[in-house]
Amino acid sequence: MNKVVLIGRLTRDPELRYTGSNTPVATFSLAVNRNFTNQQGEREADFINIVVWRKQAENVKNYLFQGSQVAIDGRIQTRTYDDQNGQRRYITEVVADNVEFLGSKNSSNNLNNTNSSANNNAGPTPYDFADNSSNNNSTTSKDSKGTDVDSNPFADFGSSIEISDDELPF
């Protein structure tokens, strides 16, 4: 069985090329942290070459960039070629069957900044659906209970949703 699952960050922006038959192929390198530290107590990373084909390759090029965090599942592939000097070169890479976009380095920093500013009472978090009457700049409409309608995605469902135990998947 040849199965690889990785979570890491892109070390560079993906490169998109097209084969002679116009099939898109994207390549990038993924930094994957090791589960242990070295003798100096530092965490090391492995840098793994990734290849993605077809529509997923175009999506990777359009939506990912250096620092983006992704989860990849695929398979290890080795191939050979002869370089300009006639020497045989071996390449080991992961051919990704699936690439899940987990986030970017900038968005995780923004989330941390939002959380730290929320802890300092600087403003509501994106998940705060309570009435923040101290915010005088609010232009959102309120429902009958005083909750911001624009910030509550569940406002149309009423005050509670009835779910029986038979409907739960666990």
Residue, then its C-alpha position, 0 to 999 in steps of 0.5 A: m500500500n502506498k499512502v501518504v498523509l501530510i499537514g504542513r505549510l508551503t515553502r514557496d508559491p505553487e508553479l503551474r505548468y501545462t503538459g503537451s496535451n494541455t493537462p494542468v500540473a502544479t508543483f510546490s514544496l511543503a514544510v512538515n514539522r517533525n514530532f520530536t526535537n533535536q539535541q538542541g531542543e529545536r523542532e526540525a522540518d522535512f521539505i517534501n516536493i508535491v505534485v498536483w494534477r488537473k483542476q486541483a492544480e489550477n485551484v492550488k495555483n489560484y488559492l495557495f501561496q507561500g505560508s498557506q497551511v494544507a493537508i495532503d493525501g496521496r502517494i509517493q512516486t519516484r522517477t528518474y531522468d538524465d541531466q545535461n551531463g548524462q547523469r541519471r537523477y532520481i526524484t522522490e515526490v508526493v503525488a497529491d490525490n487531495v489537497e485540503f486548504l487549512g489556512s494561511k499564515n496571515s489568517s492565523n496571525n489575524l485570528n490570533n490578533t482578533n482573539s487577543s484584542a477581544n480579550n482586551n475588550a477591544g471589540p466583538t469576536p466574529y463568533d460573538f452574537a450577543d447584543n453589544s450596545s456599547n458599539n455606537n457605530s453599529t448599523t446592523s438591524k436587530d431582531s425582536k430579542g435585540t440580537d444583530v440580525d446581520s451577524n447571526p447566521f441562525a437568526d432565521f431558524g428561531s430560538s431553538i432547533e429540535i433534533s431527536d437522538d435518532e438524527l444524530p450520526f453518533 
